[in-house]
């Protein structure tokens, strides 16, 4: 994008606005350059193997950096998840029962 320097004062700003609003004169054709067709070619099979090997090596290095939870932490987190699932399912069951009774009462 072209940068435009604006002179201080109203006179300079008016000139910039006029320059930006200018349109080509009537009857003048504006020719656009055609876009060049991009050719797409697949890389050789050896390149895929090299990239796959590099990805697996990097993934293995990252997995070594992970701090894995112990058995006690895993059991505690699992218990919390199970309790929350039970509480939410109980809440949704009660709301569903109440709304179904309400709709049956309205419809008859």
N, C-alpha and C positions, 0 to 999 in steps of 0.2 A: 504494500500500500504506500502511496506517495505521501510524504510528509509535507505539510504546508506551513510555511512560516507566516505568522500573522503579525503585522506591524501594530504597535500600540495606537490606540485611538479609533474612533468610529469610522474614519475614512478607510483605513486599511481593512477592517473587518467587512465593510460593505463590498469592497473590491473582491475579497475572497469569496463571499457569498455569490456574487455575480458570476465569478469564474466557475464555481461549482454547479451553477444552475444552467450554464450554457448548453444548448442543444445543437446538434449539427444542422446546417441550413437545409431547407426543404429541397428535395430532389437529389441530395447527396447520398450516395450509397456507402454504407459502412461494411467493409468486407472483413469477415472473421476468418482466421486461419483454421483450417481443418485440424482436428485432433489426430495425432499419430496413433495408429493401432498398436497396442501393447501386445507383445508376443509372450505367451505363457509356456514355459517348459518345465517339466518335472526334473528335479535333481536326480542324479544317478542313485541307484539302490545303495551303494556303499555309503553315500552321504546320510541316508536314513539310519543305517546301522550305527554310524559314528555318532549321530545326534542322540539316538536312543541310548547308546552306551553312556554318553556324557550325562544325559538326564538321570539315568539310574545311579550313576556315581554321585551326582550332586544330591539326589534324594537320600541316598544312604548316609552321606555326610550330615545332612540336616537331621535325620532320624537319630543319629548319635548324640546330637545336641539336646534332644528332648529329655525333660525330666519326667519319667514315667511314675504314676502314682503306685503306692504299695497296695498290698492286699487289704489292709485295714481301711485306707482311704477309699478304695474302690467299693468296698462293702458299705461304707457309710454313705457315699454318694448314691449308690443304688437304692438304699433304704429311703433316702430323702425323696428320690424320684418316685418310688412306688407309693409312698404316703401321699405325695402331692397328686399323683394320678387318681388315687382313691378319693381324695377330698374333692377334686374338681369333678369327677364323674358323679359323685353323690350330689353335688350342687346342681350340675346340669340335669340330673335325673329329677330332682325336686322341681326345678324350674319347668321342665318339660311336662311333668305331671300336672302342675298348677295351670300352665297355659292350655293344656288339652282339656282340663275340666272347665276352664273359662270359655273356651271356644264351643264345647258341647253345651254349656249353659246358654250361650248366646244363640246358637243355631237351633237348639231344641232337641 
